[in-house]
């Protein structure tokens, strides 16, 4: 049976739990760091034999930068990031509709920066920190079955792992979510295909700044389509993400090579500058953008199993909050668990976690879906009204760029997952409650 022994740290949880995390993505690794800093024993099981990342760049808004600081790795992360000056929104024909300052405006208002990073870099930094904190991470460890009530799982190799708590962090294709639901629950097509093009910076550099202003996030809004482009500093690449409609019955699961001529043909009416960028690309990958159904609960009634990250709340990318939401859930859970004094507190603690996280995840998911509709309007009256609002009105509630809405900014970027979780714990009086349930022994 799988096992690991780590020493607890003074000044942290008075009861170090044995915790197994399924999945070494961003949420699983962030949870591992927070839990080890609290003195819990942590084993992370990752099904892939090596750390690999689909795609290229991701955005780390202020609410995720805050968590990285609380985990002690923000300064390391900054060495691999770009802090974009502006968000520039254009119509697909090339007209600039709106420009919003990101740096220094976000740092000045929310104390933390908006950053751009290669997904592989942030994952590697989280991986290294989790190991340095004493988490045991096993690669090539695919889970076959999970006994939720007993908090025990079996690998495809036949090995068994038992724990006080199992955390499912295995992404949108989640055996953990299906185990909790009791049936198959594959993610569904959103109707869009994502194309990722990573252009070496040396191919773009001769065309700057006439072609594109590199320190910015550039977005083009098109009919049933949408593109985002930005520079990734350490990897020397320009990252382009293009979303186009999925062909009937042509779902693409996982990254597959995409035909560049087909992409260019579909964008032949677009901004000439964007077309020039496409002409600089040498290859592209594509896959169907997937979405998962809403879940009523992310925990098992035993109090020994919980979901975090995309396994619980996979989110469409139109708010650039997917990674941030995953980090928030991981850090909320690890913050609550730093306070635990008895395993019998687990059921109530996990209930508190879901009370904090489900409403926020649902609102973020819905706003991301709304943004899909806003930025992919077909040419017509609604599109012309959207563009007029961009040009003529001040940002407020209902503004077509929610990043510029002061109220939504506050809700989204000022959120402090650690402070919210700690305050909720203190107000719950869980420390003073005596549970009548017998302690679950380790198996």
N, C-alpha and C positions, 0 to 999 in steps of 0.2 A: 504494500500500500504506500502511495506517495506520502512523503513526510518532509518537513523542514523545521529547523529550530533556529530561532533568532532571539537575541536578548532584548528585553524591553528597555526603553530609555527612561531615565528619571524625569519626573515632572509631566508625564503624559498619562494616557489612560491607565486607570488603576487595575484594569483587567485586560491583559493582552490576549486578543482573540487569535485563533488560527483561521486565516481567511484565504480562500482560493479565488482568484480572478480569472475568468475565461476570456482571453483576448488581450493582445498587447498592442492595441491601437492607442489613440490619444487619450481616451477616457480611462482605459484600463491602466495605462502607465501612470497617468496623473493620480488615479486613486491609489496605486501602489506606493507612490512617493508620500502622499499625505498619510496613509495608514502606517507606513514604516516610521514616519516622524512621530507618530503617536504611540509607537511601541508594539504594534500588532505584528504577528508573524504573517508574511505574505508570500504566496506562491502564485505566479502568473503563468498560465498555460496558453501558448500560442500555436495554432495549428500549422502555420507555415514554417518551413525549415529555415528560412532566413527572412530578415526584415526587408520587405519590398513595398514600394508605394506606387499606387496608380496615380497618374496625373503629375502635376507639378506644383503650382503655387496655391497657397491658401492665405486668407486674411485673418489677422489676429486683432480684433477690435479691442477697445479699452477694457471691456469687462473680462476678456480673456488675458490681456496683459497683466491685469491686477492679480489674477490667480497665479500666473507664472511668477510674479513677484512674491506672493505668499508661499509658493513652493520653493522659493530660493534660487530660481534659475533665470530670472528675467534678464539679468546682465549678460549671461551666457547666450541667451536667445538673441539679444540685440545685435550681437556680433554677426548674425546671419540674416538680418532683416533689412528691409528698406522701409523708411517711414515716408509715405507718399505725401506730397505737398497738397494736392487737390484731387477731388473727384470731378471728372469732366464727363457730362452726359450729352450725347449727340443723337440726333436722328440718324437713321441708317443712311440717309442721303448726305450726311456730313455737317448739317447745321448744328452749331453748339446751342444747346437748350438751357443748360444750367451748369454752373461751376460752384463747387463748395470747398472751402479750405478744410483740410484734415490736419495738417501739421503746420503750425503749432496749435491750432484751435482746439483739437480734442484733448491734447495733453494739458493745455491751460485750463480747460473746463472740468475734465474728469481725472486729472492727475496721472493718467497713463496713456501711452501712445497707441495709435492705430498702426499696425505693422503688416508687412508682406513677407512671406517666407516660403521656402520650398517645404512641402509636406514631409519629405524624407529628412530634412534637417531638424524640424521640430520633433519628429518622432524619435530620431536618434538621440537628441538631447534629453528627452524624457526617459528613454530607455537607459541611457548612461546614468542619469540621476537616480532612477529606481534601483539600479544595481548598486550604486554607491551607498544608498541608504540601507542596503541589506535585503532587498527583495530578491527572491529566487525566481528567475525567469527561465522557463523551459520552452525551447522552440521545437517544432515538429511534434507537438502534443495535441492531437486532434481528439475532441470529445465525442464519444459514441452515445452515451446515455447519461441522464442526470436523475437521481432520486431526490426530489425536492424536499420531502418530509425529513429524510435522514441527512440531508446536506452532504450527499456523497455522489461522486461521478466516476464514470468509467471511460478510459481512453480507448481508442481503436486498437491499441496494443494489448488491451486487457487489464492494464494497471488501474488500480483504484485510488482515488483521492477522497478524503473526508475532511470536513472543516466545521468550525462553528458557523461560518457564513460563506456562501458562494455568491460571487458578484458576476453577473453576466454582462460582458462588455465586448461581445463578439460581432458587433456591426449589424447592418441591415439584413444580411443572410445569416440569421441567428438561430442556432440550435437551442440557445438558452430561452429565447422568446417562445419558440415552439414548445419547449418543455413546459413552460409556465402555462401556455394556452391549452396544452393537451392535444394539439393537432398541428398539421402543416400550415405554415403561414408565410409563404414566399412573398417578397416585396412585389409590388405591382408597377407596371409601366406608367410613367407620368404623361406619356405621349410625346416626349421630347428626347432627342439624342444630343449628347454632349460630345463636342469635338475639342480635343486639347492639342494645341500646337506649341511646341517649345522651340523658339528660334534662337540660335546662338547670337549673343550680343554683338559679336564681331561682324555679323551679316547686317545687323540693323544700324550699327554705329555710323557708317558713312552717310546714312540718310537722315541723321539727327542734326538739328532739331526741326528741320523743315517737315519731316514726315510725322513725327510724334514727339511730345514732350515727355521724356522718360520718368521724371519723379512723380508722375501722377497715376491714378487709376482711371482708365478710359473706358467708357461704356457707350455702346451703340444700341439704340432701341429700334427694332425693325418689326415688320409684320410677321407674327408667329415666330419670332426669332429675337436673339439677343446676344451681344458679344461683350466681353470684358478683356482688357489687356493691361498688363503692368510688368515692370521690370523686376527680376529677382537678382539681387546683388551678388551673393556669394556664388551662385551657380552660373552666372554669366549668361542668362537667357532672358528672353522676353516670353512671357506666359500669355497665351491667348486661349480663352475659353469661349467657344461659339456654340450656342444652342439653336438647333433647327428642328422642325417637326419630324417625328418618326414616320417612316413609310408604313403603309398598312401591312400589319403582320410581319414587320421586320425588326423586332426587338433584338438588341445586341447586348448580351449579358457578358460583362467583363470587357476589358480593353481589347479592341481589335484594330488592325491597321485600317485607315480610312483613305479613300482616293482623293488626293488633293484637287484634281481637275473637277471632280464632282462638287467639292466644297466651293471652289472658285466660281463654278457655273451658277450655283445657288445664290451667290453673293454678287452677281454681275451688275446689279443695280445699286450696289452699296457705295458709300463714300470712297472716292478714288484712293485716299490715304489708307483706308482699311484694306482695300484690294491690293495695294502695294505691299502691305505687311503680309498678306496671304501669299503673295508671290515670292516672298523671301523664305517661306517655310519649305522644309525639305521632306517632312513627314508629319503624320497626324495619327492620333488614336481616337477611337470613338466607342461609346457605350450608351445604352439607354439610361436615362435619368429615372431612377426608381423611387418609389415612395411606399411607406408602410401604413397600415391601418392604425387608427387611434386605439390604444389599449385602456381599459378601465382601471387596471391595476398593474403595477410593475413589481409587486412582491408576492411571495407565497405566504399563506396563512400561518405557516410554521414559524415565520420570522427568521428563516435561515437562508433565504434566497431573494435576490433583488437584481433588477436590471438598471444599467446606466448607459449613457451614450446612445449611439444609433440603434442599438438593439431595443431601446425603449422609445426613442423619439427621433428617428431619422427625419431630417428636415431638408426641404428643397433649398437650393443655394442662393436665392435671390436677395436675401438680407445679409449674406456673408456672416451668418450666425451659427452655422453647423458645428464648427470646431469649438466655438465659444460655448454653445449650449452643452456640448459633451464635457468640456472642462468644468463648467458650472455644476453639472450633476455629480461628477466625480468628486469635486472638492466639497460640495454640500454633504455628501455621504461621509467622506473621510473626516470632515469637521465634526459632524454629529458623533461619529464613532470614537473620536478622541476623548469624549466625555463618559463613555460607558464604564460602569463599575461592575455590572453583573450581566452574564449572557441572557438572563431572563428579561432584560430590558430590550432585547432585540426587536420583538414584534412591535412594540410601541414606537421604538426609534425608527424603524422602517416605515411605519405609518406616517410619522412626522416628516420623514424624507419625501414621501410621495405628496403629502399635503403642500410642501414647499415647491416641489418641482413640476408636478403635472400641470397646474394652471399656467405657469410661465412657458413650459414647453408647448402647450396647446396654442397659446397666443402667438408665440414665435412661428410655429408651423403655419398658422392661418395667415399671418402677415406676409410670410414668404410666398404662400400661394397667391395672395392678393398682388404682391409685387410681380409675380409671373404675368398676371393679366395686364397690369399697368404697363410694363416695359415691352410687352409683345402685342400691343394693339395694332390691328390692321389699319391701313390708311382709310380715313373717314372722319365723321364728325367727332367721335370720342377721342381719336388720336389728335385731331386739331385742337380740341379743348384742352387736352393734357399739355400739349406744347405751349398753348397760350398761357396756362397757369404757370408753367416753368418760366416763361419769359416775363410775365407781368405781375405775379402775385408774390407776396412775402410768405416764407415758409410758416406753416401752422398745421393744425389738425386736418388731415385729408390731403396734404400736399403730396404730389406724386413721387417725391423723393422723401421717404420717411426718415432717412438719415439726417435731413435738414429740419425736421419737425422738432422744435425744442422739447415738447412734452414727451415724445416718443424717444428722443435721444436720452433723456433722463432715465426713462424706464429701462432702456436697452443697455446703455453704456455706463451708467452710474451704478449698476447693480453690483453689490459686493456679496458674493455667495457665502464667503466665510462669515461675515458679520451677520448676515441674515440667518444662517444656520445656528450660530452660537446664541443669538438672541432668542430664536425659537426654542432651543434646548433649555435655556434658562427660564423661559416663560412656561414651559411644559411641566416643570416640577418632576420630571422623570427620575431625577436623582433621589427624590424623597419617597418615590412610590415603592411599595413592596409587592412584588409579583407573587402570586400563589402558584405559578407554574413551576414544575420541577426543572432543574437545570438539565439541559440536553448534554449528555456525555459526548466526548469526542469518540468517533468510531475508529 
